[in-house]
Amino acid sequence: MNKVLNPWYREEWKNVGFGMSMFVPKSPLPAIFGTTTSSFGQEAMGNATNIIMTKPITGGSR
């Protein structure tokens, strides 16, 4: 599953010198795509709610 969600991430060590090593950094692309998708969805829902709430009320009990 990790290959699908984050194909650039590899669980291997990167030598940073002086006998120290660290994991290869994760790709920021999943977070960027998630944030972008969420913002578009939020804007669409906000616009739909605004359209529904500003419709004139018709009919009534009279």
C-alpha positions as CSV (number, residue, x, y, z in Angstrom):
1,M,0.0,0.0,0.0
2,N,2.9,2.4,0.7
3,K,4.1,2.1,-2.9
4,V,0.7,3.4,-4.1
5,L,0.3,6.2,-1.5
6,N,3.9,7.3,-1.4
7,P,5.9,5.8,-4.2
8,W,9.0,8.0,-3.6
9,Y,9.4,6.9,0.0
10,R,11.9,4.1,0.6
11,E,12.6,2.7,4.1
12,E,16.4,3.0,3.8
13,W,19.1,5.0,5.5
14,K,20.8,8.0,4.0
15,N,24.3,8.7,5.2
16,V,24.6,12.3,6.3
17,G,28.3,12.2,7.3
18,F,30.3,12.0,10.5
19,G,29.0,8.4,11.1
20,M,25.3,9.6,11.3
21,S,22.5,8.4,9.2
22,M,18.8,9.1,8.8
23,F,15.7,7.8,7.0
24,V,15.1,9.0,3.4
25,P,12.6,11.9,3.7
26,K,8.9,11.2,2.8
27,S,7.3,12.7,-0.2
28,P,5.2,15.8,0.4
29,L,2.9,15.1,-2.6
30,P,0.2,13.1,-0.7
31,A,-0.2,16.0,1.8
32,I,-0.3,18.6,-1.0
33,F,-2.9,16.7,-3.0
34,G,-5.0,16.1,0.1
35,T,-5.0,19.7,1.1
36,T,-5.8,20.8,-2.5
37,T,-8.7,18.4,-2.8
38,S,-10.0,19.3,0.6
39,S,-10.0,23.0,-0.2
40,F,-11.8,22.5,-3.5
41,G,-14.4,20.4,-1.7
42,Q,-14.9,22.9,1.1
43,E,-15.4,25.8,-1.5
44,A,-17.9,23.7,-3.4
45,M,-19.9,22.8,-0.3
46,G,-19.8,26.5,0.9
47,N,-21.1,27.7,-2.4
48,A,-23.9,25.1,-2.5
49,T,-24.9,26.0,1.1
50,N,-24.9,29.7,0.2
51,I,-27.2,29.0,-2.9
52,I,-29.6,26.9,-0.8
53,M,-29.7,29.4,2.1
54,T,-30.3,32.5,-0.1
55,K,-33.2,31.0,-2.1
56,P,-36.4,33.0,-1.5
57,I,-39.0,31.2,0.6
58,T,-42.1,30.5,-1.4
59,G,-45.5,29.3,-0.4
60,G,-46.8,29.5,3.1
61,S,-49.9,28.9,5.2
62,R,-51.9,31.8,3.9
